[in-house]
């Protein structure tokens, strides 16, 4: 995500990256950076970020509904039970990214996510331990990793997760509101600040 701003159709300033594709505007204005505590959405986003590795977010966003269909709406319990037969089925699904390692990682990570739920009560409770303190945040969109994303990536790998490097995890944190990375001057930044202030952090 690049810094600085662009003018939207309403002539208000927004993060420059949302002008890169028509479908980015709604995603930027209604999803990106707003805090999320729903385990299904958190798991979905981390999986989609892992699929994005080496590709563009536009490619993944365009296929998001196909991914949801292919992976049972990213229901942890259902995905955790996928078998080798499911892997072969998904490798033939032209609606998603047909990468064996990443497909197998989603199944593996669903199984590991259930272990986190058992240990911490929810994925949200675990992930929100790594929230970035706004007072310690550097200028928005100037980094691709952070001390928090590095720490979370390290812990996930320790727990057996795959395709969760620090950059992937940082993009996940940006999108799910664990950090407000909307640039100064973006009209949505203040909305995210209000949402984060009102957000009930999960018990952890």
Secondary structure, 3 states (H helix, E strand, C coil): CCCCEEECCCCCEEEHHHHCCCCHHHHHHHCCCCCCCCHHHHHHHHHHHHHHCCCCHHHHHHCHHHHHHHCHHHCHHHHCCCCHHHHHHHCCCCCCCCCHHHHHHHHHHHHHHHHHHHHHCCHHHHHHHHCCCHHHCCCCCCCCCCHHHHHHHHHHHHCCCCCCCHHHHHHHHHHHCCCCCCCCCCHHHHHHHHHHHHCCCCCC
